[in-house]
């Protein structure tokens, strides 16, 4: 079993225990696979029981929990023993403006409430570039609802003293093969693409770097190896 580096504290001999909200998402399945392959425990919260097999095949334990219907006590009951929550849920393509609010905002708030209730401090939120900015009116009502929901979810996290939160804003997501090289920094860093595999790899590295918290980070593919990009954040004096 590997030694875990936890924010500069003395390392100890066990893997992490991570709960992923939106456990059947494309990034979530990649993240589950990476974490499980190195010996971490992963629980993936899913709404649809039919997705349990895919989550299990990725190395995670599927947990059926509808974040649009569950209460905070139910969700908190799935979190004991976790080191961190990764919020990877989203209403997804084809959903309307109403579900952008109930999933992209309200489900994030629910997960944060549940993490506080369960005493889980680590919270990594996968957000979106442009969250919190005035939305482009030319992109329509649903896009406006999405950006506003993501921005509101971010603001909710920033007000929480009980969580060691981290907000990650990937650029346009692709299913291209991983590059292992990224541009990871506080916004703005411009616009561009990033592979879902590289997003998952960055999240793994950030989970290990528990001293990189209470920050909002943009992510694109770039020239810096993932490990070096995260190490630079650890050594930038913040």
Secondary structure, 3 states (H helix, E strand, C coil): CCCECCCCCCCECCCCEEEEECCCCHHHHHHHHHHHHCCCEEEEEECCHHHHHHHHHCCCEEEECCCCCCCHHHHHCCCCCCCEEEECCCCCCCCCHHHHHHHHHHHHHHHHHHHHHHCCCEEEEECCCCCCCCCCHHHCHHHHHHHHHHHHHHHHHHCCCCCEEEEEEECEEECCCCCCEEEEECCCCCCCEEEHHHHHHHHHHHHHCCCCCCEEEEEEECCEEHHHHHHHHHCCCC
